Each structure stands twice: as structure tokens, then as C-alpha cells.
Amino acid sequence: MTRTRIDEPGIRKAQILAAAEEALAERGYHNIQLDDVARRAKVSKGTLYLYFKDKEDLLLGMVERVAREHLELEGREPPPEEAGNFHERLRRLILFKILWLRDNYDLFAAISLLKPDLYGKKAAKSIRENFMKSLRNTADLMRAGVRAGALRSHDPMRGALFFVSLLRMTELETAFFPKRGTPEKMRDQIFDLFIRGLGAPS
């Protein structure tokens, strides 16, 4: 991919991160070379070091970029027509997360939520902290569902973990069955599984 050199610092940092994500997708974290990232970003290695002092710092930058984007979009107020409709809020959130996971699939495929220390303590801390922020946001939605009568009473953190586990399933589906269904179809299936479960009526 051809990149145009840009001198504005904020844009240059974003350009380095984009180049790093490209290298991550192609080579994996442990095979990333900072020389290669600088070349892809069309900056000198010295310039790269002005923003990121090592590979761990670079990964931290990638993680924090997608986390900021995710939390900002996740935290937006629902449209007025959805504000009092829990099911529509849930469907919108599911589709947003599916599309967001797809857009950032390479980064998620390269790191492990369960063993993030493999990538350094700074990145591990950021991964865990941002996951917990998102989980608390989701638990708030579970509480809203209980108040609205759309969900039965339950531990909202466990409900949030169940919801997140269904969404993480889409990563595997994207990896093994990339043409299996549209995001909208996946949304409807996850919504149905979450609301109705798999048990047959007794």
C-alpha cells in the first residue's frame, strides 16, 4: 500500500499506527520489525522513535487507538426512537460490535485477551482496563433490560460476559467461515440466542 508522507504530528502518528497494523496483519506481533514499520509509514526510524520507543509501545498505541474508538462509539446515546426500546438498542449494539470486530480483526487475531502479558505489561494493562470498561458499559445495558422487563433478573456482569462471549464467537466465524453470513444475519442470530437461549420450551 502506498503511503504519502505527512508532516503534521497527529496525522504522522496515525500513519505509523496504520503501517504497524498492516505489518501486524501480515507478519504477526513477534515478527514485526520497526525498520519495516518505518518504511511502510514513509518515515525515518528516528521519527518513529519520537512516537514509540519500542515494539511494545507500538502495540500499546494500536490497542489504545481501537479501544478509544470502540468506547466512544459504544457510549453514544441511542437515537430517540430507540431510547426506550431495549430490544432495538441491543440489536444496534450487536451490529456495531460485529462490524467493529471485523474492521479490527487482524489486531484481535494477533493478541490474546486471556494471556496479554505475552505482548508486554503495558499492552496487557491497557487490554484488561479497556475490556473492563466495555464490560461495565454492557452490564449497564443488562440492568436497563431488567428494568424494562425485557430480561429476567440476573447478575448483570455475568449477563454482560455471556453477551460478550456470543460476540467473540463471531471472530471464529469470520476466521473459519468468512462467507457464511452478512453482519445483519449474524446480528439476528446472536440477538435470538441471547434473548431466547437454546433450550426447547418445556
PLY file of the C-alpha trace (Angstrom):
ply
format ascii 1.0
element vertex 202
property float x
property float y
property float z
element edge 201
property int vertex1
property int vertex2
end_header
0.00 0.00 0.00
1.42 3.41 -1.00
1.53 5.95 1.81
2.03 9.69 1.43
4.42 11.24 3.91
2.60 13.74 6.13
4.36 16.16 8.50
1.54 17.06 10.93
2.43 15.17 14.18
-1.02 13.77 14.98
-1.52 12.56 11.44
2.02 11.17 11.30
1.41 9.15 14.46
-1.81 7.78 12.97
0.09 6.91 9.80
2.71 4.98 11.80
-0.03 3.09 13.64
-1.75 2.23 10.35
1.54 0.91 8.99
2.09 -1.10 12.17
-1.37 -2.66 11.92
-0.64 -3.57 8.31
2.62 -5.24 9.36
0.88 -6.99 12.26
-1.70 -8.49 9.91
0.98 -9.79 7.57
3.69 -10.91 9.98
2.27 -11.28 13.49
3.41 -9.35 16.54
6.60 -11.23 17.29
7.87 -10.84 13.70
7.24 -7.11 13.40
10.42 -5.11 12.69
10.44 -1.39 13.47
12.51 -0.78 10.33
9.69 -2.32 8.29
7.03 -0.22 10.05
9.03 2.98 9.41
9.44 2.04 5.75
5.72 1.37 5.32
4.86 4.67 7.04
7.43 6.55 4.93
9.19 7.98 7.98
12.71 7.53 9.30
13.31 5.12 12.14
14.35 8.12 14.24
10.98 9.73 13.62
9.20 6.53 14.61
11.12 6.58 17.92
9.78 10.07 18.63
6.35 8.49 19.00
7.05 4.90 20.06
10.17 3.83 21.93
9.90 0.09 21.21
7.66 -2.61 19.76
5.68 -2.96 23.00
4.96 0.77 22.95
3.81 0.45 19.35
1.39 -2.35 20.24
0.10 -0.26 23.13
-0.61 2.54 20.65
-2.55 0.16 18.40
-4.58 -1.23 21.30
-5.41 2.22 22.67
-6.42 3.53 19.25
-9.05 0.83 18.71
-10.13 0.99 22.37
-10.76 4.75 22.19
-12.76 4.31 19.00
-14.76 1.45 20.50
-15.61 3.16 23.79
-16.51 6.42 22.03
-18.91 4.69 19.63
-20.25 2.32 22.30
-21.01 5.24 24.61
-23.03 7.27 22.13
-26.61 7.89 23.09
-29.12 5.80 21.11
-31.37 7.56 18.60
-34.55 8.95 20.21
-36.67 6.25 18.59
-34.56 3.55 20.31
-34.09 5.20 23.71
-36.98 3.33 25.35
-36.78 0.17 23.27
-34.31 -2.26 24.83
-34.50 -4.81 22.01
-33.67 -2.23 19.36
-30.79 -0.87 21.46
-29.45 -4.39 21.83
-29.73 -5.14 18.12
-27.94 -1.89 17.27
-25.16 -2.66 19.76
-24.70 -6.18 18.39
-24.36 -4.94 14.82
-21.94 -2.20 15.88
-19.72 -4.72 17.69
-19.78 -7.20 14.80
-18.70 -4.51 12.33
-16.10 -3.16 14.75
-14.63 -6.62 15.35
-14.46 -7.20 11.60
-12.75 -3.86 10.99
-10.13 -4.67 13.64
-9.97 -8.42 13.10
-6.22 -8.58 12.45
-5.39 -6.88 15.73
-7.69 -9.15 17.70
-6.39 -12.23 15.92
-2.84 -11.27 16.89
-3.39 -10.76 20.61
-4.88 -12.86 23.38
-7.25 -11.43 25.95
-6.51 -14.32 28.29
-2.69 -14.07 28.06
-1.97 -10.47 27.06
1.28 -10.48 29.10
2.82 -12.22 26.09
2.89 -8.77 24.48
4.29 -6.80 27.42
2.94 -5.38 30.65
1.85 -2.01 29.24
-0.26 -3.52 26.49
-1.63 -6.15 28.89
-2.78 -3.47 31.33
-4.45 -1.46 28.57
-6.19 -4.54 27.14
-7.60 -5.51 30.53
-8.62 -1.98 31.53
-10.42 -1.26 28.27
-12.12 -4.67 28.29
-13.44 -3.95 31.80
-14.71 -0.50 30.75
-16.63 -2.06 27.87
-17.90 -4.85 30.11
-19.23 -2.33 32.64
-20.98 -0.46 29.81
-22.59 -3.73 28.73
-23.59 -4.56 32.33
-25.37 -1.17 32.48
-27.33 -2.20 29.40
-28.23 -5.51 31.09
-29.59 -3.57 34.09
-31.64 -1.41 31.72
-33.04 -4.57 30.16
-34.09 -5.89 33.57
-35.74 -2.56 34.47
-37.60 -2.57 31.16
-38.85 -6.12 31.75
-37.04 -7.37 28.64
-34.61 -9.54 30.67
-35.19 -11.60 33.77
-33.33 -10.60 36.93
-29.70 -11.75 36.84
-26.15 -10.74 37.74
-25.54 -8.00 35.16
-21.79 -8.70 34.95
-22.46 -12.36 34.16
-25.06 -11.31 31.64
-22.51 -8.97 30.08
-19.92 -11.78 29.92
-22.43 -14.08 28.25
-23.25 -11.37 25.72
-19.55 -10.72 25.02
-18.87 -14.45 24.61
-21.51 -14.64 21.88
-19.90 -11.70 20.12
-16.42 -13.21 20.39
-17.86 -16.22 18.59
-18.11 -14.01 15.51
-14.28 -13.79 15.44
-14.08 -17.56 14.99
-16.88 -17.49 12.46
-15.06 -14.79 10.49
-11.85 -16.84 10.59
-13.31 -20.23 9.63
-16.46 -19.31 7.70
-15.80 -15.84 6.21
-18.65 -16.05 3.69
-21.21 -17.71 5.91
-23.46 -14.73 6.53
-23.89 -10.99 6.45
-23.35 -8.87 9.59
-27.10 -8.33 9.74
-27.77 -12.08 9.69
-25.16 -12.64 12.40
-26.78 -9.86 14.46
-30.19 -11.51 14.25
-28.76 -14.90 15.24
-26.86 -13.51 18.23
-29.89 -11.50 19.32
-32.05 -14.62 19.19
-29.51 -16.72 21.10
-29.10 -14.07 23.79
-32.80 -13.34 24.28
-34.23 -16.85 23.85
-31.29 -19.18 24.52
-31.03 -22.69 23.07
-33.33 -24.59 25.42
-36.52 -26.01 23.96
-39.76 -24.96 25.69
-40.63 -27.42 28.47
0 1
1 2
2 3
3 4
4 5
5 6
6 7
7 8
8 9
9 10
10 11
11 12
12 13
13 14
14 15
15 16
16 17
17 18
18 19
19 20
20 21
21 22
22 23
23 24
24 25
25 26
26 27
27 28
28 29
29 30
30 31
31 32
32 33
33 34
34 35
35 36
36 37
37 38
38 39
39 40
40 41
41 42
42 43
43 44
44 45
45 46
46 47
47 48
48 49
49 50
50 51
51 52
52 53
53 54
54 55
55 56
56 57
57 58
58 59
59 60
60 61
61 62
62 63
63 64
64 65
65 66
66 67
67 68
68 69
69 70
70 71
71 72
72 73
73 74
74 75
75 76
76 77
77 78
78 79
79 80
80 81
81 82
82 83
83 84
84 85
85 86
86 87
87 88
88 89
89 90
90 91
91 92
92 93
93 94
94 95
95 96
96 97
97 98
98 99
99 100
100 101
101 102
102 103
103 104
104 105
105 106
106 107
107 108
108 109
109 110
110 111
111 112
112 113
113 114
114 115
115 116
116 117
117 118
118 119
119 120
120 121
121 122
122 123
123 124
124 125
125 126
126 127
127 128
128 129
129 130
130 131
131 132
132 133
133 134
134 135
135 136
136 137
137 138
138 139
139 140
140 141
141 142
142 143
143 144
144 145
145 146
146 147
147 148
148 149
149 150
150 151
151 152
152 153
153 154
154 155
155 156
156 157
157 158
158 159
159 160
160 161
161 162
162 163
163 164
164 165
165 166
166 167
167 168
168 169
169 170
170 171
171 172
172 173
173 174
174 175
175 176
176 177
177 178
178 179
179 180
180 181
181 182
182 183
183 184
184 185
185 186
186 187
187 188
188 189
189 190
190 191
191 192
192 193
193 194
194 195
195 196
196 197
197 198
198 199
199 200
200 201
